[in-house]
Amino acid sequence: MENTKTHESSEDYLERILMLSENGTKTVKAIDLAKSMGFSKPSISIALKKLEQEGYVYLGERQSLHLSEEGLKIASAIYERHETLAKMLMALGVSEETAYKDACHIEHDLSDETWAAIKNHFQRIIK
């Protein structure tokens, strides 16, 4: 993740598009993203335009949102961090709601080295 030039907010948008597309929503549109994230449609439109210019998303038929190969790579990495960190926090006794909220903040600030160590440790203890 350190080699990418994305910001936390961009990573959040990419991750949410991935989550919506994996949760059975075959077609993800800007309005779906706005509702899911609690942002206005104009705010989402501005962010999506930037993500499109950077090559992370593109519009398909009927204005459906799609992740590019690089966008999917970033979204998948952030989503993996989010899920793993939340599970780790819950294993420590943190409530599910708080664990997911805190994981969302932590996932962006870890170096690749720290993330690799955390992931390796967690995978060893859950086996």
Secondary structure, 3 states (H helix, E strand, C coil): CCCCCCCHHHHHHHHHHHHHHHCCCCCECHHHHHHHHCCCHHHHHHHHHHHHHCCCEEECHHHCEEECHHHHHHHHHHHHHHHHHHHHHHHCCCCHHHHHHHHHHHCCCCCHHHHHHHHHHHHHHHC
